[in-house]
Amino acid sequence: MLHNLRLTWAVALAAQTLLAQSVSPPRIFPLSEVRAGQTGVGRTVFSGDRIEEFQVHILGILRNAGPKQSIILARLSGGPLAETGVLQGMSGSPVYIDGRLAGAVALSFPNSKVPIAGIRPIEDMLKVDESPASAPRAALPAHAADSEGLREIATPVSFSGFTQAALDHFAPQLATLGLTPCQGVSSGADLPSRMGNPSTLRPGGMISVELLSGDMSAGADGTVTAVDGNRIYAFGHPFLSGGDTDLPFARATVLALLPSITSSFKISAPQEWMGAITQDRGTAVSGLLGRTASLAPLNIKVIGEHGTHTYKMRMVSDRAFSPLLTQMAVFSAITATERAAGSVAYELRGEASFAPGVPPLKLDNAYAGDFAVAALAALGVAAPLNSALNSGYDALRLSRLDLEVRASETHRIMDIAQVVASKTQASPGDDVDILVTFSGYNGVETQRKLRYKIPIGATPGPLQFVVSDAATANAGDYLALATATPRDAARVVELLNGLRDNRKAYVRVLRAEASFTVRGETLPDPPPSYALILAKAQPVLGIAGAPSKLAEFPIDAGGDIVSGSQSVTVQVKP
């Protein structure tokens, strides 16, 4: 076994050595030598995996298009460009002048009738591997469909296995990231687990950054600008501006070109793994050939009245994109088989796993209604996951997510119709009965009673009894978590696992004196001098302030989903 292991290491080392020797560093045509009227050639894939040339006529240089940055303006011609204009998917296509690399096609004019492009100078692209402080930021704003100015070419994202309803629902969120969703233009199956031959990837070749693979897939398409040893540079603009990242990419082939009045794009499909994108900066992405990215298994099972459907995928473990991908996958899995309108209820059970030693995030809850319930359920999974991944702890890196959804076509909503207190005034030590009336389907009412003893020594003044659904009660906890980071990763998960269940109502007893949440810990009614300090520190340290909560009690609604909020006030007498 030791002999085999040594042999494997030797083969891997030899492969890396051959790769480094087979690709020489690109010769650079510096921006200082670029002049209007010069001509050059660009390289990209228009069909299959064959790299073709197109012509480039330099129109001039846009000086100071961004901080200490310039953009080369050029007219492109040749191949299908007269018909398609600058294509989405051409981002990163290398441009050569006198046989030397000048930059990459990276920007275009939306809705333009002629293929005029902005070329990112290669000097700026090569800086993405420097420290974040010295890496340049994007020169121009991201893609905007309604703008006539020079914009970064939108990145087409090929989705497969998703419902059209999912793509329509999340298109605005994808657009804000500069991503254009395209349905049904990739294979939707897992790529072979083995790594492909890195030497097959050349400047001008097509790659797909695979965000999700399996029964549902999503890959962002672009073009390789340069290969330097085992490192590649691509896109000529940011993908998600994620900085240090770990995103797998595959070699891709172009199936077809789709000319469009607004913005033409390439339809492509991934073929084999090539490596991982390690830097996503303002002027380019760069990655390492042969490197394996960390992927988190994502498994979703939907059990409905018309059968069981299971979806198995592998997803990037990324703080920015994993919650959105999860939300899209859950929404698509539900809408693929369950009805979109009419009474429906979903019970979710699952967990997200992180680094060893960190407890799993529980994803147990229920949702019901007549409209957009699938969106609520998907958000109910994504919101706590997003809070965990973006809490700032490396230990909260997603390693696995398993979810089961049980669907039923029933009306399971109970509205909080009324809250009444047995007394309007009370003294410390008195019992106060709180009567909660729920209104259900066909006007059927249910009542629950809670008895609360006014604490001995309670401060005179109003006590507010707020009876609300889980979403209303959880809002304050989400705000506190967002503005005041808990002390460690385990505490983040503990707080998220303590969020309330939609199948209950919650009675919170509040008084006017302020309480503060510091690093996830609640400090109710601190001494006046301390409260003054905390109040002043709120905007600087992100300390959340709110009325003091004396107590909280759950009220079971018989398994139905509770909706609404009502309150009543009781005056505490001296």
Backbone torsions as a table, in degrees:
resi	resn	phi	psi	omega
1	MET	NA	-41.0	179.1
2	LEU	-63.8	-37.8	177.9
3	HIS	-62.2	-42.4	179.4
4	ASN	-64.3	-39.2	179.9
5	LEU	-64.2	-43.8	178.5
6	ARG	-63.2	-38.4	179.3
7	LEU	-64.5	-40.5	178.2
8	THR	-61.9	-45.1	177.9
9	TRP	-61.2	-40.0	-178.0
10	ALA	-65.7	-41.3	178.7
11	VAL	-64.0	-43.1	179.8
12	ALA	-63.2	-42.1	179.8
13	LEU	-65.0	-40.0	179.4
14	ALA	-65.5	-39.6	179.5
15	ALA	-63.4	-42.4	179.1
16	GLN	-64.9	-38.8	-180.0
17	THR	-64.9	-44.3	178.8
18	LEU	-63.3	-38.9	179.6
19	LEU	-63.3	-45.0	-179.0
20	ALA	-63.1	-33.6	-178.3
21	GLN	-81.0	-26.9	-173.2
22	SER	-78.8	-22.1	-177.1
23	VAL	-119.4	116.7	179.3
24	SER	-88.3	151.6	179.4
25	PRO	-58.8	144.5	-178.1
26	PRO	-67.7	142.7	173.3
27	ARG	-83.9	132.9	-169.5
28	ILE	-97.5	135.6	167.8
29	PHE	-102.2	102.9	-171.4
30	PRO	-68.1	154.7	179.0
31	LEU	-59.2	-32.0	-177.8
32	SER	-63.3	-19.2	-179.4
33	GLU	-100.1	-1.8	-178.0
34	VAL	-76.9	133.3	-179.9
35	ARG	-135.8	150.0	174.1
36	ALA	-61.2	139.8	179.9
37	GLY	96.8	-15.7	177.1
38	GLN	-68.5	155.0	177.2
39	THR	-122.7	155.3	178.8
40	GLY	-156.4	-170.2	178.3
41	VAL	-130.5	148.0	173.0
42	GLY	-114.8	162.4	-179.6
43	ARG	-132.4	133.4	177.7
44	THR	-159.4	175.9	177.8
45	VAL	-107.5	124.0	175.4
46	PHE	-103.0	-22.8	-178.5
47	SER	-154.3	135.8	179.4
48	GLY	61.5	-132.2	177.3
49	ASP	-122.2	18.1	-179.6
50	ARG	-83.7	121.5	179.0
51	ILE	-80.3	123.0	-178.5
52	GLU	-116.7	158.9	179.2
53	GLU	-99.1	148.7	169.9
54	PHE	-132.6	162.5	-174.1
55	GLN	-94.2	147.4	-177.7
56	VAL	-129.1	125.4	176.8
57	HIS	-116.4	116.9	-176.0
58	ILE	-74.1	124.7	178.8
59	LEU	-95.2	-25.9	-179.3
60	GLY	155.4	-170.2	-177.9
61	ILE	-124.9	129.8	173.0
62	LEU	-87.8	99.8	-177.1
63	ARG	-74.6	144.2	176.3
64	ASN	52.7	40.7	175.4
65	ALA	-65.5	-23.4	174.9
66	GLY	-148.1	-178.9	-179.5
67	PRO	-57.8	111.4	178.8
68	LYS	56.5	35.4	-178.7
69	GLN	-133.2	152.5	174.9
70	SER	-134.2	156.3	179.6
71	ILE	-124.6	134.9	176.4
72	ILE	-84.8	126.1	179.5
73	LEU	-99.1	130.6	-175.3
74	ALA	-146.3	153.5	171.8
75	ARG	-99.5	131.5	-179.8
76	LEU	-102.1	151.1	177.1
77	SER	-155.1	166.7	179.8
78	GLY	99.9	159.3	-179.6
79	GLY	59.1	-139.6	-178.3
80	PRO	-90.6	6.4	-169.4
81	LEU	-63.6	-29.1	179.1
82	ALA	-63.6	-29.8	-179.7
83	GLU	-90.1	-37.8	-172.8
84	THR	-95.7	-24.2	-168.4
85	GLY	71.8	-166.8	178.7
86	VAL	-69.8	126.8	-173.1
87	LEU	-92.8	140.7	164.6
88	GLN	-64.3	133.5	-172.6
89	GLY	105.3	-15.3	175.6
90	MET	-82.8	-8.9	-179.3
91	SER	-53.0	123.3	-179.3
92	GLY	101.6	-9.5	-179.4
93	SER	-57.4	120.7	-174.6
94	PRO	-71.0	146.2	177.5
95	VAL	-120.5	128.6	-177.4
96	TYR	-116.4	138.2	172.4
97	ILE	-123.3	125.5	-176.3
98	ASP	53.5	37.2	175.9
99	GLY	78.4	2.1	179.5
100	ARG	-113.0	149.5	-174.2
101	LEU	-77.6	118.5	-179.5
102	ALA	-97.2	-30.9	-178.4
103	GLY	167.4	-159.4	-175.8
104	ALA	-135.2	141.8	171.4
105	VAL	-61.4	122.7	-173.5
106	ALA	-140.2	-21.3	-174.9
107	LEU	-134.2	157.6	178.9
108	SER	-153.4	173.7	175.5
109	PHE	-101.6	109.5	178.1
110	PRO	-55.9	140.7	177.9
111	ASN	68.5	11.3	179.6
112	SER	-72.9	145.0	178.5
113	LYS	-85.9	-14.1	-178.5
114	VAL	-122.4	148.0	-177.1
115	PRO	-79.7	73.9	173.8
116	ILE	-100.4	130.0	-173.2
117	ALA	-128.4	155.7	169.8
118	GLY	-96.7	130.8	-177.8
119	ILE	-107.7	123.4	178.0
120	ARG	-78.2	121.8	178.2
121	PRO	-57.6	138.6	-175.5
122	ILE	-64.8	-28.4	178.9
123	GLU	-59.0	-40.0	179.3
124	ASP	-68.5	-36.3	-178.9
125	MET	-67.3	-36.8	-177.4
126	LEU	-71.8	-11.6	-179.5
127	LYS	-82.0	-5.1	-175.4
128	VAL	-66.2	-19.9	-180.0
129	ASP	-88.8	0.8	175.6
130	GLU	-80.6	-179.5	-179.9
131	SER	-63.6	151.8	-179.6
132	PRO	-55.2	-30.2	-177.8
133	ALA	-66.9	-32.2	-177.1
134	SER	-99.5	-11.8	179.0
135	ALA	-71.6	129.9	-176.9
136	PRO	-69.7	151.5	176.4
137	ARG	-89.4	169.0	-178.6
138	ALA	-57.6	137.3	-177.1
139	ALA	-75.5	-33.5	-174.2
140	LEU	-132.1	159.4	179.1
141	PRO	-60.5	158.2	178.7
142	ALA	-66.2	171.3	-176.9
143	HIS	-54.9	135.3	173.9
144	ALA	-137.5	118.0	-171.9
145	ALA	-63.6	-27.6	-175.7
146	ASP	-96.4	14.9	-177.9
147	SER	-107.0	144.1	177.5
148	GLU	-98.6	-3.6	-178.7
149	GLY	-79.8	174.1	177.8
150	LEU	-69.9	123.3	-175.1
151	ARG	-133.8	153.9	173.5
152	GLU	-58.3	137.4	179.0
153	ILE	-64.0	126.8	-179.8
154	ALA	-61.9	144.2	-179.0
155	THR	-90.6	115.5	177.9
156	PRO	-72.4	131.3	178.0
157	VAL	-112.1	117.6	-178.3
158	SER	-85.9	117.5	178.4
159	PHE	-106.1	142.0	173.9
160	SER	-141.7	141.8	179.6
161	GLY	88.3	-4.6	179.0
162	PHE	-92.2	150.9	172.8
163	THR	-74.6	153.6	176.6
164	GLN	-63.0	-32.4	178.0
165	ALA	-60.7	-37.2	179.3
166	ALA	-66.5	-44.6	-179.8
167	LEU	-65.4	-40.0	178.9
168	ASP	-65.7	-40.7	-176.5
169	HIS	-66.7	-38.1	-174.5
170	PHE	-101.0	2.1	179.7
171	ALA	-56.1	-42.8	179.0
172	PRO	-61.2	-39.3	179.2
173	GLN	-66.8	-39.8	178.1
174	LEU	-66.5	-37.1	-178.9
175	ALA	-64.0	-37.0	179.1
176	THR	-65.1	-20.4	176.9
177	LEU	-91.7	1.6	-178.0
178	GLY	78.1	24.1	-177.3
179	LEU	-113.3	136.9	179.7
180	THR	-110.6	113.3	-178.7
181	PRO	-74.4	135.8	176.8
182	CYS	-129.7	120.3	-174.5
183	GLN	-90.0	142.6	168.7
184	GLY	69.5	29.4	-179.2
185	VAL	-118.3	19.3	172.1
186	SER	-138.8	168.0	-170.1
187	SER	-70.3	-30.0	179.3
188	GLY	77.0	6.0	-179.9
189	ALA	-111.2	160.7	176.7
190	ASP	-63.3	137.1	173.2
191	LEU	-74.6	158.5	175.9
192	PRO	-54.6	139.8	-176.0
193	SER	-66.6	-26.2	-178.4
194	ARG	-72.4	152.8	177.6
195	MET	-80.4	138.7	177.8
196	GLY	-73.1	178.5	-179.9
197	ASN	-80.2	110.8	-176.2
198	PRO	-60.0	-26.3	-176.4
199	SER	-69.0	-11.4	178.7
200	THR	-80.1	-10.6	-177.6
201	LEU	-93.5	122.1	-176.6
202	ARG	-126.2	159.2	173.3
203	PRO	-55.0	132.4	-175.0
204	GLY	97.1	-11.9	178.9
205	GLY	-76.5	156.3	-176.7
206	MET	-91.6	136.7	173.3
207	ILE	-128.4	158.5	175.7
208	SER	-128.9	120.6	175.2
209	VAL	-80.6	108.7	-171.6
210	GLU	-85.8	107.2	179.9
211	LEU	-84.3	-29.7	-176.8
212	LEU	-151.6	135.8	178.2
213	SER	-139.5	150.9	-178.2
214	GLY	127.3	-141.0	-178.7
215	ASP	-64.0	-26.3	167.1
216	MET	-124.8	142.7	-178.8
217	SER	-138.3	154.6	177.4
218	ALA	-150.8	122.9	180.0
219	GLY	-136.5	135.2	-179.4
220	ALA	-96.3	127.6	-170.4
221	ASP	-100.1	141.5	176.7
222	GLY	-163.0	-173.4	-173.6
223	THR	-125.3	144.2	178.7
224	VAL	-78.5	130.1	179.0
225	THR	-91.9	-44.6	-175.9
226	ALA	-150.7	151.1	173.9
227	VAL	-125.3	123.1	-179.5
228	ASP	-127.1	97.3	-174.6
229	GLY	67.2	-121.4	178.2
230	ASN	-101.2	12.4	178.4
231	ARG	-109.6	139.9	176.6
232	ILE	-117.9	156.7	173.8
233	TYR	-126.9	139.4	-173.3
234	ALA	-150.9	171.6	171.8
235	PHE	73.5	-47.4	-176.5
236	GLY	76.8	3.2	174.5
237	HIS	-154.7	168.9	-179.5
238	PRO	-69.2	156.0	170.9
239	PHE	-87.8	-66.0	175.5
240	LEU	-124.1	7.3	-175.8
241	SER	55.1	41.3	-176.1
242	GLY	-83.3	-4.8	-178.2
243	GLY	68.7	-135.9	174.1
244	ASP	-62.2	127.2	-175.5
245	THR	-148.6	178.2	-178.5
246	ASP	-149.5	81.3	-174.9
247	LEU	-119.4	125.8	-179.3
248	PRO	-71.6	145.2	174.5
249	PHE	-131.6	152.5	-177.0
250	ALA	-126.0	153.7	169.6
251	ARG	-69.8	139.5	-176.4
252	ALA	-128.5	156.9	173.7
253	THR	-116.7	150.4	-179.9
254	VAL	-92.2	121.6	179.9
255	LEU	-84.5	-37.4	-177.9
256	ALA	-166.8	164.2	172.1
257	LEU	-109.9	137.9	179.7
258	LEU	-115.7	97.7	175.9
259	PRO	-64.8	142.8	-178.4
260	SER	-144.0	149.9	177.9
261	ILE	-64.8	-36.1	-177.6
262	THR	-89.4	-54.9	-178.8
263	SER	-159.2	113.9	179.7
264	SER	-75.1	155.9	179.3
265	PHE	-150.2	161.9	176.3
266	LYS	-87.7	140.8	171.7
267	ILE	-102.5	117.8	-173.4
268	SER	-131.9	169.2	179.0
269	ALA	-141.7	135.7	179.0
270	PRO	-70.5	150.0	-177.7
271	GLN	-117.9	-49.6	-177.7
272	GLU	-157.0	149.6	-179.4
273	TRP	-64.6	142.4	179.0
274	MET	-120.7	-31.2	-176.8
275	GLY	166.9	-152.2	-176.8
276	ALA	-138.1	138.2	172.8
277	ILE	-77.3	124.9	-177.1
278	THR	-110.1	-18.3	179.0
279	GLN	-133.8	131.9	178.1
280	ASP	-131.2	91.2	-172.6
281	ARG	-115.2	-174.7	-171.7
282	GLY	-66.4	-24.0	-174.6
283	THR	-117.2	-5.5	-178.7
284	ALA	-177.4	171.6	165.0
285	VAL	-115.5	151.3	174.8
286	SER	-138.2	154.3	-177.1
287	GLY	-153.0	176.8	-178.1
288	LEU	-114.8	126.7	175.1
289	LEU	-69.4	139.5	177.6
290	GLY	83.8	-6.4	-179.5
291	ARG	-85.5	138.5	178.8
292	THR	-97.3	124.1	178.5
293	ALA	-83.9	154.9	177.8
294	SER	-80.4	125.3	178.7
295	LEU	-121.0	141.0	-178.6
296	ALA	-103.1	126.4	174.4
297	PRO	-60.4	136.4	176.4
298	LEU	-127.1	113.2	-177.0
299	ASN	-121.2	127.8	-178.8
300	ILE	-128.9	127.6	175.6
301	LYS	-119.3	126.6	177.7
302	VAL	-111.4	118.2	179.2
303	ILE	-109.3	108.9	-177.0
304	GLY	-120.4	-175.5	-179.8
305	GLU	-74.6	-7.8	-178.9
306	HIS	-120.3	24.1	175.6
307	GLY	123.4	177.9	-179.3
308	THR	-114.1	135.7	-179.0
309	HIS	-130.3	129.8	-176.4
310	THR	-117.6	136.4	179.4
311	TYR	-124.1	125.7	179.8
312	LYS	-119.4	126.6	-176.7
313	MET	-142.9	169.8	169.4
314	ARG	-126.5	132.3	-170.6
315	MET	-125.8	149.6	175.6
316	VAL	-63.7	144.3	176.0
317	SER	-95.5	86.6	-171.9
318	ASP	-133.5	131.5	-176.3
319	ARG	-62.2	-34.9	-176.5
320	ALA	-82.9	-41.6	-168.5
321	PHE	-99.5	-26.8	-177.2
322	SER	-58.7	-44.6	178.3
323	PRO	-61.4	-40.8	-179.7
324	LEU	-67.5	-42.7	177.9
325	LEU	-61.9	-42.4	177.8
326	THR	-61.4	-44.9	179.9
327	GLN	-60.3	-43.7	179.6
328	MET	-65.6	-41.6	-178.2
329	ALA	-66.3	-42.4	178.9
330	VAL	-64.3	-45.9	179.0
331	PHE	-59.0	-45.5	-178.5
332	SER	-66.9	-41.6	-179.6
333	ALA	-61.2	-38.0	-179.8
334	ILE	-73.9	-48.4	-175.4
335	THR	-72.4	-13.5	178.8
336	ALA	-67.6	-30.0	-175.2
337	THR	-128.9	-19.6	-175.9
338	GLU	-102.4	154.2	-175.3
339	ARG	-71.3	149.7	-175.5
340	ALA	-91.3	-22.1	-179.1
341	ALA	-131.7	153.1	-176.1
342	GLY	100.5	165.3	-175.7
343	SER	-62.5	127.7	179.2
344	VAL	-152.3	151.5	178.7
345	ALA	-137.0	142.2	178.4
346	TYR	-127.4	128.2	173.0
347	GLU	-108.5	123.8	-176.8
348	LEU	-109.0	140.1	175.2
349	ARG	-144.4	127.8	179.2
350	GLY	177.3	-173.0	178.8
351	GLU	-157.5	153.1	174.7
352	ALA	-110.4	132.4	-177.5
353	SER	-105.6	149.8	-178.0
354	PHE	-127.3	-151.3	-178.6
355	ALA	-66.7	154.0	176.9
356	PRO	-55.3	139.0	-179.4
357	GLY	94.4	-14.1	177.6
358	VAL	-100.6	127.8	-179.4
359	PRO	-63.8	151.3	179.3
360	PRO	-70.7	152.9	175.8
361	LEU	-86.2	120.3	-179.2
362	LYS	-80.0	136.6	-179.0
363	LEU	-123.6	58.0	-177.6
364	ASP	-107.9	118.6	178.9
365	ASN	-168.3	178.9	179.8
366	ALA	-141.4	152.3	-177.6
367	TYR	-142.8	145.0	-179.3
368	ALA	-153.1	160.9	178.1
369	GLY	158.3	-167.1	-179.2
370	ASP	-109.2	-22.0	-178.1
371	PHE	-140.5	146.4	172.8
372	ALA	54.7	30.8	-179.6
373	VAL	-72.5	-35.2	177.9
374	ALA	-60.5	-39.0	178.5
375	ALA	-65.2	-39.6	177.9
376	LEU	-64.1	-44.0	-179.6
377	ALA	-63.7	-43.4	179.5
378	ALA	-63.6	-41.6	177.9
379	LEU	-66.3	-34.5	178.7
380	GLY	-63.5	-26.0	174.8
381	VAL	-83.6	-43.6	-173.2
382	ALA	-72.0	-35.6	-174.1
383	ALA	-62.8	-52.2	177.6
384	PRO	-65.7	-33.7	177.7
385	LEU	-63.8	-42.1	178.1
386	ASN	-62.8	-41.2	178.9
387	SER	-62.7	-39.4	-179.7
388	ALA	-68.7	-49.2	-175.2
389	LEU	-67.1	-28.4	-176.5
390	ASN	-103.9	21.5	178.2
391	SER	-82.4	-9.9	174.8
392	GLY	97.9	10.7	-179.1
393	TYR	-110.2	127.6	179.7
394	ASP	-63.3	-28.3	-179.6
395	ALA	-65.6	-21.4	179.1
396	LEU	-92.0	56.5	173.3
397	ARG	-103.4	124.8	-172.6
398	LEU	-63.6	129.8	176.8
399	SER	-114.6	-20.9	-179.6
400	ARG	-169.6	148.0	175.6
401	LEU	-142.8	123.6	178.5
402	ASP	-123.3	134.7	-175.5
403	LEU	-143.9	137.5	173.7
404	GLU	-120.9	132.0	-179.6
405	VAL	-118.8	123.0	175.6
406	ARG	-107.7	122.0	-175.6
407	ALA	-109.5	142.6	174.7
408	SER	-144.6	141.9	-177.9
409	GLU	-92.1	71.3	-178.2
410	THR	-135.5	159.2	175.9
411	HIS	-94.4	114.4	-174.5
412	ARG	-130.5	41.5	-179.7
413	ILE	-105.9	131.0	172.7
414	MET	-119.4	116.8	178.6
415	ASP	-88.0	140.4	173.5
416	ILE	-77.7	104.0	-172.5
417	ALA	-87.8	-37.2	-173.7
418	GLN	-158.5	146.7	174.2
419	VAL	-131.1	126.0	-178.0
420	VAL	-129.3	137.6	174.9
421	ALA	-101.6	144.5	-179.5
422	SER	-70.1	-19.0	178.9
423	LYS	-137.6	145.9	172.6
424	THR	-94.1	-18.8	175.6
425	GLN	-135.3	145.6	-179.2
426	ALA	-153.2	158.7	178.0
427	SER	-107.7	157.8	175.3
428	PRO	-53.1	133.1	-178.1
429	GLY	95.9	-15.3	-180.0
430	ASP	-74.8	153.1	171.8
431	ASP	-93.5	137.6	176.2
432	VAL	-124.8	126.7	176.7
433	ASP	-93.1	131.2	177.1
434	ILE	-110.5	118.8	-178.8
435	LEU	-104.9	119.9	-178.3
436	VAL	-109.9	127.3	178.1
437	THR	-108.1	125.1	176.6
438	PHE	-105.0	141.1	176.7
439	SER	-115.1	124.3	-176.6
440	GLY	-112.9	-157.8	-176.8
441	TYR	-62.2	137.4	-179.0
442	ASN	62.3	25.0	176.2
443	GLY	76.2	9.9	179.0
444	VAL	-67.0	128.4	-177.8
445	GLU	-106.1	144.3	176.3
446	THR	-131.4	139.8	-179.3
447	GLN	-119.9	144.2	174.9
448	ARG	-131.4	142.0	-178.8
449	LYS	-119.6	138.7	178.6
450	LEU	-127.9	134.0	177.6
451	ARG	-106.1	130.2	-179.3
452	TYR	-127.5	131.6	179.0
453	LYS	-96.0	122.6	177.4
454	ILE	-62.9	124.6	-176.0
455	PRO	-60.4	142.5	173.2
456	ILE	-62.9	133.0	-178.5
457	GLY	84.6	9.3	179.1
458	ALA	-60.7	139.8	179.9
459	THR	-67.9	132.0	176.8
460	PRO	-58.5	145.4	-179.7
461	GLY	135.3	-174.3	-175.0
462	PRO	-77.7	138.1	168.0
463	LEU	-112.0	128.7	-179.3
464	GLN	-106.4	127.7	176.0
465	PHE	-103.0	108.0	-178.2
466	VAL	-103.9	119.4	176.4
467	VAL	-107.8	119.5	-173.7
468	SER	-143.9	169.0	173.4
469	ASP	-78.0	173.9	-175.7
470	ALA	-64.7	-39.7	-176.9
471	ALA	-60.9	-42.2	179.1
472	THR	-66.0	-44.0	-179.2
473	ALA	-69.1	-32.0	-178.9
474	ASN	-75.7	-20.4	-174.7
475	ALA	-57.1	-43.3	179.7
476	GLY	-65.0	-36.9	179.5
477	ASP	-68.5	-38.6	176.3
478	TYR	-63.2	-41.0	178.9
479	LEU	-63.4	-43.5	179.4
480	ALA	-63.6	-39.1	-179.8
481	LEU	-68.2	-35.7	-179.3
482	ALA	-72.9	-30.4	-175.2
483	THR	-101.3	-13.5	-177.9
484	ALA	-140.6	97.8	-175.8
485	THR	-65.8	127.9	176.4
486	PRO	-60.9	167.6	-169.8
487	ARG	-70.9	-25.1	179.2
488	ASP	-155.3	172.5	-175.8
489	ALA	-63.5	-40.5	-179.1
490	ALA	-62.2	-36.1	179.9
491	ARG	-68.7	-35.7	176.5
492	VAL	-58.5	-49.0	-179.0
493	VAL	-65.4	-38.8	178.5
494	GLU	-59.6	-44.2	179.8
495	LEU	-65.3	-42.0	-179.8
496	LEU	-68.2	-37.6	177.5
497	ASN	-68.9	-18.1	178.5
498	GLY	-87.7	0.2	177.2
499	LEU	-64.3	151.7	-167.8
500	ARG	-79.5	154.7	-178.5
501	ASP	-90.1	137.6	-178.6
502	ASN	-67.6	-12.4	-177.5
503	ARG	-88.1	12.2	178.2
504	LYS	-136.7	156.8	167.8
505	ALA	-98.8	159.1	-176.1
506	TYR	-130.9	125.3	177.1
507	VAL	-98.7	115.9	177.0
508	ARG	-111.0	131.4	179.5
509	VAL	-99.8	113.8	-173.0
510	LEU	-118.8	149.8	170.4
511	ARG	-132.2	164.4	-167.5
512	ALA	-69.0	-27.7	-177.3
513	GLU	-60.1	137.5	-175.1
514	ALA	-72.1	145.9	167.9
515	SER	-119.8	162.7	-176.6
516	PHE	-134.4	145.0	175.4
517	THR	-109.4	118.3	-178.6
518	VAL	-120.7	116.2	-179.6
519	ARG	51.8	41.8	175.0
520	GLY	84.5	-0.7	-179.3
521	GLU	-109.3	133.8	-178.2
522	THR	-88.4	132.0	176.2
523	LEU	-116.6	92.9	-177.6
524	PRO	-77.4	136.2	173.5
525	ASP	43.7	61.8	178.9
526	PRO	-68.7	164.0	175.9
527	PRO	-53.5	148.3	-175.0
528	PRO	-52.4	-41.7	-177.8
529	SER	-65.6	-39.9	179.3
530	TYR	-70.2	-38.4	178.6
531	ALA	-62.6	-37.3	178.7
532	LEU	-63.7	-43.1	179.4
533	ILE	-64.1	-44.6	-179.3
534	LEU	-65.0	-39.1	179.8
535	ALA	-62.2	-41.0	179.2
536	LYS	-70.2	-28.1	-177.1
537	ALA	-82.9	-10.1	-175.3
538	GLN	-52.7	-53.5	-176.1
539	PRO	-70.4	-21.1	-176.8
540	VAL	-90.0	-47.3	-174.3
541	LEU	-98.8	-2.7	-180.0
542	GLY	68.9	36.0	178.7
543	ILE	-85.1	123.9	-176.6
544	ALA	-84.5	130.6	177.6
545	GLY	-113.5	144.7	-178.5
546	ALA	-160.7	166.9	173.8
547	PRO	-58.3	151.7	-179.4
548	SER	-72.3	133.5	176.2
549	LYS	-100.1	116.0	179.8
550	LEU	-80.1	-36.0	-177.2
551	ALA	-162.0	162.9	175.4
552	GLU	-145.8	137.9	-178.6
553	PHE	-134.9	132.1	174.4
554	PRO	-83.2	148.9	175.5
555	ILE	-124.4	120.4	-178.2
556	ASP	-72.8	136.8	-179.9
557	ALA	-108.1	22.7	177.6
558	GLY	71.1	26.8	179.3
559	GLY	89.6	-9.5	177.2
560	ASP	-80.7	161.9	-179.8
561	ILE	-88.4	130.5	-176.8
562	VAL	-92.0	141.0	178.8
563	SER	-137.2	141.5	173.5
564	GLY	107.4	179.9	-179.2
565	SER	-155.6	136.5	175.6
566	GLN	-141.7	158.6	-179.9
567	SER	-146.5	161.9	176.4
568	VAL	-146.6	149.2	-176.2
569	THR	-116.1	138.3	175.5
570	VAL	-122.8	128.7	178.9
571	GLN	-84.9	127.0	175.4
572	VAL	-90.3	121.0	-178.6
573	LYS	-82.4	152.8	176.9
574	PRO	-60.0	NA	NA
